[in-house]
């Protein structure tokens, strides 16, 4: 094939691709006609759609998915968002909601709900005003509860790894340093946990120790667990 014919063929292909791209970019045949929302449970679909403000009827390629994601991410209970185009006519929004782990005391006696990352994303006037789904969360007791605070991170890690039977019986988590976490049980007894490592072994040691009468159960070194 001669160079002229090759050049002509390449020019035709470029024109075809350019034409198809123009059609996709401007054509109403590939415009937004529906929005799919996934992962929204605590956050309602209406909340997501209201925040997203997806432009109905706009060609998919003209829709700024990053801007939509940024708007949805402003919802307090949303941890992350993924927005994508699903051809021929759908915008798909996948939401990852925040995971509530503990409550923390805020200014003027208010109660905040903290997620797994250390973010307080909901605040209520009193403990009694907490929604039902938050009332059994343990209270975090530490000097500087925040996302960048190492003791906070340790406490959150401990709480998240507790087995169900123990998590249901923890009223508060006290932490002075990443290696000094203590669980306050609903019975009033305490469990000295230590650091966030070896949670499964510590929980199993505590399960056995709780059959012994005492006030303080130390499982920071599970192989040398003790009762006072």
C-alpha positions in Angstrom: 0.0 0.0 0.0 1.4 3.4 -1.0 2.1 6.1 1.5 -0.6 8.2 0.0 -3.3 5.5 0.5 -2.1 4.9 4.0 -2.3 8.6 4.8 -5.7 8.8 3.3 -6.9 5.8 5.3 -5.6 7.4 8.5 -7.3 10.6 7.7 -10.6 8.8 7.2 -10.2 6.9 10.5 -9.5 10.2 12.3 -12.6 11.8 10.8 -14.8 8.8 11.8 -13.5 8.8 15.4 -13.8 12.5 15.6 -17.4 12.3 14.3 -18.3 9.6 16.8 -16.8 11.6 19.6 -18.8 14.7 18.5 -22.0 12.6 18.4 -21.3 11.2 21.9 -20.5 14.6 23.3 -23.5 16.5 21.8 -26.1 13.8 21.0 -29.3 13.7 23.1 -29.2 9.9 22.5 -26.5 9.7 25.2 -27.9 12.2 27.6 -28.8 11.7 31.2 -32.2 10.1 31.7 -31.7 8.2 35.0 -29.5 8.2 38.1 -28.7 5.0 40.0 -27.8 5.4 43.7 -26.1 2.5 45.6 -24.9 2.2 49.2 -27.3 4.8 50.7 -28.9 3.4 53.9 -28.6 6.0 56.7 -28.5 8.7 54.0 -31.6 8.6 51.9 -31.7 8.4 48.2 -33.5 11.7 48.1 -30.7 13.3 50.1 -28.1 11.9 47.7 -30.0 13.1 44.6 -30.6 16.5 46.2 -26.9 17.0 46.9 -25.8 15.5 43.5 -27.9 17.9 41.4 -27.3 15.7 38.3 -28.3 17.7 35.2 -31.0 15.7 33.5 -30.9 15.7 29.7 -27.3 16.8 29.5 -25.0 14.5 27.3 -23.1 12.1 29.5 -19.7 13.3 28.4 -20.6 16.9 29.4 -21.5 15.8 33.0 -18.7 16.7 35.5 -18.7 13.5 37.7 -16.0 15.0 40.0 -18.2 17.9 40.8 -21.2 15.6 41.6 -19.0 13.5 43.9 -17.8 16.6 45.7 -21.3 17.8 46.3 -22.5 14.4 47.6 -19.4 14.1 49.8 -20.5 17.2 51.7 -23.3 15.1 53.3 -22.1 14.6 56.9 -22.8 10.9 57.0 -21.0 10.2 53.7 -17.4 8.9 53.9 -16.7 8.6 50.2 -18.4 8.7 46.8 -17.8 7.3 43.4 -19.6 8.7 40.4 -19.5 7.2 36.9 -21.2 7.2 33.6 -23.2 4.2 32.5 -24.0 4.3 28.8 -26.2 5.1 27.1 -28.0 7.4 29.6 -27.3 6.8 33.3 -25.2 8.4 36.0 -24.2 5.9 38.7 -23.5 7.2 42.3 -22.0 4.7 44.8 -22.0 6.0 48.3 -19.9 4.7 51.2 -21.4 5.8 54.5 -19.6 6.6 57.7 -19.4 3.8 60.2 -20.4 5.0 63.7 -18.0 3.6 66.4 -18.2 5.8 69.5 -19.8 8.8 71.0 -17.8 11.8 72.4 -18.7 14.7 74.6 -18.8 18.0 72.8 -19.1 21.6 73.9 -21.9 22.5 76.3 -22.6 18.8 77.1 -23.6 17.9 73.6 -23.0 14.4 72.3 -21.1 13.7 69.0 -21.0 10.5 67.0 -17.5 9.6 65.8 -16.8 7.3 62.8 -14.0 4.9 62.2 -11.7 7.6 60.9 -12.2 9.8 64.0 -14.6 12.3 62.3 -17.5 13.6 64.4 -20.2 13.7 61.8 -23.4 14.1 63.8 -24.0 16.1 67.1 -27.0 15.9 69.4 -28.0 18.1 72.3 -28.2 15.4 74.9 -27.6 11.7 75.3 -31.4 11.2 75.5 -31.8 12.8 72.1 -29.4 10.3 70.4 -31.2 8.2 67.8 -31.8 4.6 68.7 -29.0 3.3 66.5 -26.4 5.3 68.4 -27.5 4.7 72.0 -25.5 1.6 72.5 -22.2 3.0 71.2 -19.5 3.3 73.9 -18.4 6.7 75.0 -14.8 7.7 74.1 -13.0 9.3 77.0 -9.7 10.9 75.9 -8.0 14.2 76.1 -8.1 15.2 72.4 -10.6 13.2 70.4 -9.8 13.9 66.7 -8.8 12.2 63.5 -5.1 13.0 63.9 -4.9 11.9 67.6 -3.0 8.7 68.1 -4.9 7.6 71.3 -8.2 8.2 69.5 -7.0 6.0 66.6 -6.0 3.2 69.0 -9.3 3.3 70.8 -11.3 3.2 67.6 -9.2 0.3 66.4 -9.9 -1.6 69.7 -13.7 -1.0 69.6 -14.0 -2.0 65.9 -12.3 -5.3 66.6 -14.3 -6.3 69.6 -16.4 -9.4 69.3 -20.2 -8.8 69.4 -20.7 -10.2 72.9 -18.1 -7.8 74.3 -19.0 -4.8 72.2 -22.5 -5.0 73.5 -21.2 -4.8 77.1 -18.8 -1.8 76.8 -20.1 1.4 78.1 -17.0 3.6 77.7 -13.4 3.5 76.4 -10.7 5.3 78.3 -7.4 6.0 76.6 -4.4 8.0 77.7 -2.0 6.7 75.1 -2.0 4.3 72.2 -0.7 1.6 74.5 -3.1 2.4 77.4 -6.7 1.6 76.5 -9.2 0.6 79.1 -12.7 -0.7 78.6 -15.4 0.3 81.1 -18.1 -2.4 81.1 -21.8 -1.8 81.6 -21.5 -3.7 84.9 -19.1 -1.1 86.2 -16.1 -3.5 85.9 -13.1 -2.4 83.9 -10.8 -4.3 81.5 -7.3 -3.0 81.0 -6.7 -3.7 77.3 -3.4 -2.1 76.6 -2.7 -1.5 72.9 -4.8 -2.3 69.9 -2.9 -5.5 68.9 -3.9 -9.1 69.7 -7.6 -8.2 70.1 -8.9 -11.7 69.5 -6.6 -13.2 72.2 -7.4 -10.4 74.7 -11.2 -10.8 74.2 -10.9 -14.6 74.7 -8.9 -14.1 77.8 -11.4 -11.6 79.2 -14.3 -13.9 78.4 -12.8 -16.5 80.8 -11.7 -14.0 83.4 -15.2 -12.4 83.7 -16.4 -15.7 85.4 -14.2 -14.7 88.3 -15.4 -12.1 90.8 -13.4 -8.9 90.6 -13.5 -5.2 89.6 -10.5 -4.9 87.3 -9.4 -7.4 84.6 -6.1 -7.0 83.0 -5.7 -8.6 79.6 -3.0 -6.3 78.2 -0.8 -9.4 78.0 -3.4 -12.1 77.4 -1.1 -15.0 78.4 -0.6 -13.3 81.8 -4.2 -12.0 82.4 -5.1 -11.1 85.9 -8.0 -10.1 88.2 -8.2 -7.6 91.0 
